[in-house]
Amino acid sequence: MSLPRFFLENQVLAAETEAVFPLRLAADDARHAKVLRLAAGEHIAVIDAAQDYFECVIADFSDGLPLVSIARHDDGGVSGPQVVLLQGLAKGDKMETVIRHATEVGVAAFVPLACARSVVKLAGKKAATKTERWRAIAKSAAMQSGQLRIPEVSEPVGVRAAAEMIVGATCVLVCWEEAPETARLSEAVQGALVATRTPAADARVAVVVGPEGGLTEDEVQVLLACNPRARLVTLGPSILRTETAGIVAPALALYELGGMGNA
């Protein structure tokens, strides 16, 4: 059984000088720890502000914050391929669904895309509020699924701004319902790894999924022009909902890079 997992925002455990010290959890995480009824002697997993992994033992939890000692420190850091999902803004709670489940799959970052066919329009305070909500969901999903990092979630950006963000990616996979059947995701990923001589473990792959109405041809051309290893890819003959494609496509990319049980 996996250990309860917590992420620290501003505490570096390697800098602690006492054998037993308080774990400075965020307020919502402290409440979550209480709900779990963690008791003295139990072990928890902690990823600190330096992205180091620790296994800690609870010494006492009588006050608001647990007192812990370090049982094990894995100083290997976070490694492995990174898949970034550029997801077209979608209606209702679809973005929350994508962020929650794609985090469980192992997506490293999310870029919400304001596309021409996006029904949802976000700007200013509304965009900031939504982004904070999405970040909280990503954190919760990372804790629940045992991820070694909380995915970054950017505020919504337009397609041209997003294209500038992925100029240096190992490859860019543009999922489009009009892509030819021969535009296989596996070939796009493996071809980029060979062309750049990049080990799969070091790859940074951007996956683009449009909103409910799909990407326009102009948006597709902008994305294909931003990176020499940008490729159209198909997810098969079925027309997937945007919230389905936003989970399936990055999962397939991670599989090609040696994740999802394909070590």
Disulfide bonds with the S-S distance in Angstrom:
none
